Amino acid sequence: MLRRFVLALTAVAFVSLPSTAAVAQPRNPNKDIIQTAQAAGSFQTLLKAVRLADLQGTLKTGGPFTVFAPTDEAFAKLPPATLEAVLADRNLLRSILLYHVVDGAVGSAQVVGLNSATTLNGAAVSIAVVGGNVVLNGNSTVTAVDVQAKNGVIHVIDTVLLPPAKD
């Protein structure tokens, strides 16, 4: 009973956040994650990176996945030379992109109850609610939640996540 109350309270807290997070989107059973991102029109750099990393097939047919999707504006925050270097290094690019993907469809009501999530990269991304916003790794704010696709869910973020350096 107490657990249900805490989960319900957490869900209400997230839904009522005074942030720029958008209202949950309806499930689109006809479009996969790639098609959903293409239709949005604000993920051209991400889609280019996914193609270069040869992850398009995985995000079209695999899953379910949760994708923390950086917008084109998020990629624009990177220095142009850094972005070019990352796009040219397939292994590094795959590592960075897989750091934006979590196995399973994790909706916003679940996200707010987590302190971290293990990504397909193998590293964990930290999750916190700060000032009414969901923030990943202390610097990337979730700006829209629960964009549904037939093979997962997309949460839009405003900063590209960089995985921790491996030893």
N, C-alpha and C positions, 0 to 999 in steps of 0.2 A: 504494500500500500504506500509506504513512504517512498519507495523507488519510483512508483508511478507518479506520485505528486512531484518529485524532483524533476523527472523527465518532462512532465507537463509544464511545470514552471519554467524550465529551461527553454522549451519550445516557445512558450509565450514570450519570454524575454527576447528571444531572437526575432520573432515576428514583429515585436514592437520596438525594435532597435531604431533610433532616430537617425540612422546613417543613410547613405545613398544607396543602400542595398535595395534592389528591386523586389517587387512582390514575386512569389513563386510562379513559375510559368507552367502551363498545362503540359502533360506528357504528349510527345509527338511520336506515336507508334510507327510512323512511316519513315522517319529520318534517323540515320545513325549519327554518332557524334560528329563525324566529318561533315556530313550534309547539314547538320544543325549549325555548326560553326560557319560554314559557307553562307548559309541563308542569313545569318546575323550581319554579315558584311564588315565586321570590325576585327576580324581575326586573320587578315591576309598574311601577315608576317608569320604567325603561328602555323598556318596551313602550309606556307612555303617551307618552314623548318621541318614540319612533319613529313613532307614529301622528300626533302633532302636526307632526312634521317631514316627513310624507308619504314616509317611507322604508320603510314596511311592504312594499309590493310588491317593491321591490328586494331586501330580505332574505328574501322568500318565494321568489322565482323566479330571482334572479340568482346569481352566484357561479361558482365557489366563493369563499368569503370566510373570513377569520379575524376573529372578533369578540372584542375584549377587553371583556367584559361586566361593567360595574359592578353590583353587587347593590343592593337597596333600601337596605341599610345604608350603602353607599358614597354614595348620593345623599343620605342623611340627614346626612352629614358637612357638606354644603353649608349655609350659612345659608339659612333658609326664604325670605327676600326675594330672595336671589340665584337660588335654584332657580325661584321664580315668575317672575322677570324673564327668565331663560333660556328657560323654557317658553313665554313670551309672545312671544319674538322668533324667528320661524321660521328666518331666515337664520343667526343665531347658533347656534341649536339644531342645525340641519343640520351646521354646521361642527364643532361639538363632537362630535356623534354620528359623523360620518364620520372623525373623528380616532381613533375606537375600532375602525375597520375597515381591514383590510389585504386587498389583492387576492390571491386564492389561499388554499388551505388549508395553513396553516403549523402543523405539529404541534409539540409540546413539544420533541421531540428536535432540531428545526430551530431553534426559538426560542432555545435556550440557546447556539447557535453564532453568534447575531447580536449586533451592537452597537446596531443600530437597524433600523427598518422604516419604509418610506414608507406612509403611510395614504391612504385615499381622499380625505381632506381636502387632500392634497398636502404636508403637513408630515410630518417624521419623528418617531417616538417612539423614545426611547432604551431600550435593553434591557441589563440587567446582572444577573449572579448575585451577590448580596450576602448573606453569612451563610447560604448554603444556600437562599436564596429568589430567585426571578426577580422583579426590580423594574423597573417601567416609569417613566421620567422621574424616577427617584430617590425617588418617593414612593408608588407604587401597586404593591402586592404581588399576584402571581398566587396565588390560593388554591385553584384547581381547574383541571385541564388536560384538553385533548383531549375535551371534550364534543362528540361527533360529531353532525352533522346531514347530511341528504342533500345540502345545498349548502354545506357548510363545516364549520368547527370553532369552538368557543367556548372561550375561556380566561377564567375568572372572576377579576375583580379587586376589590380592597377600597377603591379610591379612584377617583373620576371623573377622567379625564384631561382636562386643558385644553390646547388647542393653543397654540403660541407666537403672540404678537401679530404680525400682518402689518404690514409697513412701509406 
